[in-house]
Structures are given as structure tokens and as C-alpha cells.
Amino acid sequence: MPRDMIYLGRWYSPEPDGENAQTVSPLTSLPPELRLQIISELQLDQLSAVVHASSAFHRDYRRTRMSTLRKCLQLTFRSAAIDAYAVFQSYSDEFAETWTRKKVKQFLLSYQDQRASAHNSHFTDRLTEGEAIRMAAFHSTIIKPLARCYVDCTLRNLFDETNGPLDKGLLSKAEETRVLRALYRFQLCCNLFGKGRFDAPKCRQRSRHPFDDSDILKLFFCLFEPWEVEEIVCIYAFAKQTLGYIFGHIRWDVHKENPKYESQGRYHPPVGTFDFDTDGAWSKLTQWSLRQGPPSHREQKQQRRDPLPFTGDGDSETDGPHPPLAWTIMWGGTYSNLFGEYVQHVIHQWGYVIWDAARLERTGVKELVVWQSKQGWKNLDPRDHLD
């Protein structure tokens, strides 16, 4: 269905009356079975537009809310469905109040199994109506607005780097999927390892051992392909850029070494403090420490320089690895397991692994990827200098 088809509000008045009445859309005159078929093929924002514009579609939705929401969530999340569900599960107060190292490890094992399962796309069939509504609300009020802000911000950064025309083209399906899964995975990392949610006094009464950077890298980021980690890093770069001004002004006020927190010396960190430096999990040092053990499967592929050409903007979650074009250009079409600090910050700021091949062609930034990376590496391949 064309995107414009669903904005019935442009043509339809639910209660046409008098000389101000508008023409009723032909869609609302369809048999109920066909209207149900229509709303079962819509994503969340499209469904919202329809049911708010048409009393007929609203009645259809109310009658079939559970089944309609389940289908709608699946179409909206696509391959990020398991990530969205994991965020929903780990965001609850119950999860935070019973948070332990063991529970987080068990949660991530289950998350990994679900991602590997051929049936992971059908998780919505298990949702209650209340769960589906809460997931839809979180997506519509938090994730969707953040996605729009992220796209606007990074495209402006890209414009600044290229001095070319501002690319305002609609996101492709591949770009939408990358933005969504990166936002959900960033949120999941915050839910599982973020310090703020578990620093409340009621959580301090039990003995627990926080995860260090190497734990987070090994347990969480190593679940993903390196270019997928870079998607998350790009979201983090956006967050730091967007909130940097605020953080800079309040950093000392909430810093754990501020003298006003001395009376809470028995707590670490003190109540009311925040740690804004959370990028250590993908630092060069943390990645180096992980390489001191037996080489992983990905490390072996890096050592052999296994071929990794660009094969199109497909979905790595459903039909095999599909690294974005910018990633394959940066590493010369061979496998790399380096990310985070090994990639220049300026490249993260314009979201290089988010954009599809068509956008890179339109904006002419393929050469920019090579130039910026070589500038940071001083024309040396960092894979050759890891010891």
C-alpha cells in the first residue's frame, strides 16, 4: 500500500454534515473484512493515522485490537522485534529491583537464543493486550521521536562534512531497520548495565558487583557483528552530541568526587551522582584485553582477512551478513572485528553505517569514508598493529 494511502485525514471527515462536509473516502465504504485486511498491513504510525481519521476504521480496530496490535508491532519492528521485546522486559521496575549479575547473564543467554531462533519473529503472539499496548506506547512516544531526531541531526552533520546539498530523501527500509535496532540495543545496554537505574537506595542494600567494561564488551557487544556495534556507537555519539551542552553544565554538580557527597562515603557511587563516561566498553584498551585469550571466530576471520564484500542492503538478522557499504569500503572488502575507538569520532557523528548505498551515492561520501579513516589511522591499517 503506498504510504500516502493511509493518511485518510486528508480526505475524510468522520461525520460529514452540512455545507462544510468533506467527501467520504471510498476506503471507509469497503466491507468490514477488507477494512480489517487493510489495518492488519499497517505499521504503528500508519495505524494511528487511520484510526484517528476514520470512525469506521476506529470501530474495526476496537473490535480486533489484540490481533491487530500484534501484527502491527511485528510489521513495525521487523528484525528488531526481539530487541524491542528485550527492552520491554528489562525496563520494568521488577527487573530493576531484582537485578543481579546472574540474572543479567541469564537474560542475555535467553536474548541470544531468541535472536538465533528461526521463530523469533513470532514473539508478538505471546503478548497480552496490555503488553502490546505498552510496547506500542514506548515505541511511539520514545523511540520514534528519537529516530526522527537522530536522522535529522546526522544528516545535518553529513551535510557539514560534504558541503553538498542536504539529503532529505525518505529512509529506505534498510535504513529504518538499522536506526530502530540501534536505538533499541542502545536502550537495552542502558537497561542492563546503566548505573543510574540501579543506584536507588533500595537497590544499595544488597551486595552486588557491577560489571566492568570488559564484562559489558564480552557479554553484550560481542553478541553482534562489528558493524552492528558501530550502529550502537553512532547512537551514543548522537546522544553525547545532543546532550553535551547540558552534561557540561551539570557534570560537576553530580560528579561522585564533588565534596558535597563526602557524607555518603560508604556508597559507591554516592546517591544522586551520575557517570557520563560510559564508552569504555568499546575502547581500544578493552578490546585489546579481550584479545589476550584464545582468538574468537571473528578474530580468526580478521586475521585471515576473510573477504567481506558489499552484497546489498539486506537484513543481517534474517538472511545472513549484510554489512553496509560504508563498512566494506572502510575495510577494503575484508573482515574486521574492530570498532568503537578504532573508528574516527567524526565518522560516527554522521552515522556512516546507518545509510544505504543509494544515499552514499547521492551524497558522494564514499571517498569521505576512506579519507577520514585513513587520516585517523595515518594511512596504516590498525588490524596490522594490534600487538
N, C-alpha and C positions, 0 to 999 in steps of 0.2 A: 504494500500500500504506500503510495507516495506520501512523503512527510506532510505536505500541505493538506492532504485529505482529512487529517484528524482535527484540524482546528475549526471545528464546526461553529464556534462562536463568531466567526467572520460572516456567516451566512444565516445563522439560526437564532430565532427568538423563541424561548420555551413557551411563551404564552402570547402569541400574536394577537393584538387587539386594536381595533380602530385604525385610523389612518396612519399611525406610526408602526403598524405591524410590518415585519420583515418576511421575506419568503422562507418557508419552512424547507430545510434541507431534505432532498429526496431520501437520504440515508435513514432519517427517522421514520420514514413510511415503510421501511422494509419489514418483513416478517420478523418476529422476535428471535427465531432461530438464527437468522442471518446477522441480526444485530449482535447476538451473543458471539457469533463467529468473529465478527469484527473486533469486539473488545478483547477477545482472547488472543489477538495477534498484536496487541499494543504494549509498548513499554510504559513505565510508570508516568513519565511526564505527559505522554500522549493520552493515557487512560484518564489522568486528572483533567486534561483539557476537554475530553469528550464528556465525562460525567458532570462537569460543571457547566457545560454549554447546552446540554440536552437533557430535558426531564425524562424522555423515553429511555435514553441510554443510562441515565441515573437509576431508573427503576430496574433495568436489566442487571445493572451492577449490584444493586442491593440484594436482588434475589439470588445471585450467584457469587457473592463476594469472596468466599473462601477459595473456590476453584479458580476464579478469575485472578485473584491476587497471586496465587501460586504460579500460574502461567506467566503473569506479568513480571513477577520477580525473576523468573528464570530467563525470560527474554531480555530483561534489563541488565542482569548481572553477567549473562553469558558465561565465559570461562572463569570469571571472577566470583562465581557463586559460592564456592567453598570458602574463599577468602572473606566474603561478606558474612557468611554464616559463622565463621570463626570469630570475627569481630563482634557479632551479636552475642555469642556465647560468653566471650571473655570480658565484655563490657559491663556485665551485671554486677550489682553490689555483692551478691552472694559469692561470685567468683573472687572478687577483690578481698572479701573478708576471710576467705578460706585459702588464700594464695600461699603456696609453698613451692620450694624448688621441685619437689617430687611431682606436685600437681601440674606445674608448668611443663615439665618434661613429658608427662603422660599426655597432656593436652596436645603437645606438638607431635607426638607419635601418632595420635589419632588424626590430627590435621594432615600429616604426611600420608597416612593410609587413605584418607578420603580423597586427597588430590590425585593419588595414583589409581584410584578405583575407576573402572570403566563406567560405573553407575553414579559417579559423584554429581552429575548434573541433575539428578532426580531428588536431591535432598529436600526440595521445597514440598514434596509430597508428604513429608513428616511434620511440617509446620502446623501448629494450631493457628486459628484465625487471629488470636491476639499476637502471636509471634510474628506472623506475616505483616500485620498492621504496624508493629513496632519497627520491623526491618524496613518497611516502606517509608515510614516517617523519618528514620535516621538517614536513609538514602536521600530523600527529597529535601530535607532541611539542613543536612550537614555535608554529605558527600557531593551532591550535585552542585550546590553553590561553590564549594571549594574547587571542584573540577573546572567550573567556568572561570573562577579567579586565576587558577593555575594556568589555564590555556591563554588567557588574556595577558598575564604577566610574562610568561615565557616567550610568547610571540613578539611582545614588545622588546624583550631582551634580544631575540633573534634579529629583529629589525635594526636595533642599535649596532649589532655586530656586522651586519651586511651592508647597512646604509642603502638598502634596496626598498622596494615598496612593501608596506605592511601586508602580510598574507592573512586575509580574513576568510579564507576558504573553510567550509564546514569540515568538521573532523570526519575522517574515514572510520570505518568500523574498527580497523586495527588500532588507530589512534585512541578511539574511545575506550577500547578494551585495555590498552596499556595505562591510560590515565586512571581508570577505575581500579584496576588491580593494584597499581602502585599506591593509590590513596588508601585502599583497604589494608594492604600489607603494612604500610607505614603505621596506620592506626592499630593494627594487630600487634606490631612490635611495641608500641606505646602501652597497650593494654597489658602485655605480658611482662615487659621489662622496665617500663617507665617508673621513675622513682616517686613521682607526685601522687599517684593513686594509692600507694601503699605506705605513705608516710603519716597517715592519720593516727592519732594517739591510740585508737582501739586496735590498730594493727601492730603497734610497737610493743604490746605486752607479750607477744610470743617471740620465741627465739627463731630467727631466720637468717640465712646467709644470702645476701644479694648476689646476683650474677655479675661476673666481671665481663670486660669486653670480649675476651676470648671465648667465654661461655656463650655470649649472645651470637658471636660470629659462627661458632660451631653448631649451636642448636637451632638457630633461626636462619641466618643469611645463607648458610651452606645448603639449605633446602632448595635454593633457587639457582637457576643458571646465572652466570655473572652479569649478563646484560639485563636480567630481571632485577638483580640487586641494584644496578645502576638506575633503573626506573625509580626505585625507592629513594636512592641518594638524590635524584633530581627533585623529588618531592621535598626532601629535607632541605635542599638548597633553597627551594622556593619559600619554605617556612621560615628559614633563617633570614632571607632577604626581606620578607614581608613583615616579620616581627622584630627585625633587628633594631629598629629605632626604639621600640618600646623596651626591649630587653636592655639596650644600652643605658636607658634612663633609670631602670629599676634594679639593675644587676646587683649593685652593692647592697641595696635595701634588703634583698632576700638571699644574700650570699651567706653560706654557712660560717664563714670566718668573720662576719660582722660582729663586733663586740656585744651588740645587744642580745646575742644568742648564747653568751657565755654561761648563763644560769641553767641552760639545758645541756650542759656538757655530757650528761650520761646518754643522751640520744645522739645517734649518728644516721643521717644528718638531723639537725635540730628542727623542731616543728616550725613550719612557716617558711622554710627555705626551699629553694629550687636549684637544680643543676641544669644550666642551659648548654653545657658542653657534652653532647651525647653522641658524637660522631666517632668515638674511639673504636667501635666495633669494626669499622672498615678502614682503620688507619693502616699505614704500611707496617708498623711495628706489630700490630695484632695479626695481620695476615702472615707476616714473617714467622711469628711464633707458632702458627698453625702448620706451617710447612716443615717444622722441625721433626715431625713424626713421619711415619710411612706416607708416601705420596698417595693422595686420593685419586679416584678415577679421572677427575677433572684436571688435577695436576699432571697426571701422566699424559693426557691429551695435549696439555700446554707444552710439556717437554718435547713431545713428538712433533709439535706444530701441526696437529691434525687439520686437514682442510675444513674450513667453515665458510663457504661462500654464501652470498645472499640468495635466498631461494624464494623470495616474495614475502609480502606482509601477511603471512598466515598467523595462526594461533598456536603457539608452542605448547599450550596446555592440552590441545585436542588432536593435533596431527603432527607431532614431532617438533624438533627445534626449528624456530624461525627467527634468528637474530635480526634486528633491524639493520637497514642498510648502513647507517652511520657507524654501527659497531663493527661490521665487517670491513668497512673502509679503514677505520682506525687501526685495526689489527692485521691489515693486509690479507684478509680472507683466510686466516688461520686461527686456531683456537687460542684463546687467552682466558685465564682464570683470575685476572687482576681487575680490581675495581676500586671505588672509593678514592683514596688519596693518590692512587696511581693515575687518575684521570684529572685533567685540569679543572679547577673550580668554575672557570668561565664557561666551559663546555656544559657543565651541569646546569648552569643558570639559564641556558636556552633549551634545555630538555632534549638533548640530541637523540637519545634512544626512544623518545616518545613518538617522533614524527615518522611518517611513512615515506616511501621512496618518492612518491609523486610530489610531496611537499618539499623534499630536499631538492628535487629537480627544479621546481618552480622558484624557489628562493635562492638557488645557486650556492648552497652551503656545503656541498660535498668537499670542495677544496678547503673550506674553512676548517672542517673536522681534522683533516690531515695537517694543516698548517698549525693550528692551535695545539694539537697533541705533540707534534714534533718540537714546537717551541718549548713546551714544558719538559719534554724528555731530552732536550738538547741533541736532537737527531739520533738518539740512541734508543733501541728497543728495550724497555725495562725488563722484559722477560729474559734477557741475556745477562742481567745484572742483579740477580736475586740473592746471591750468597753474601 
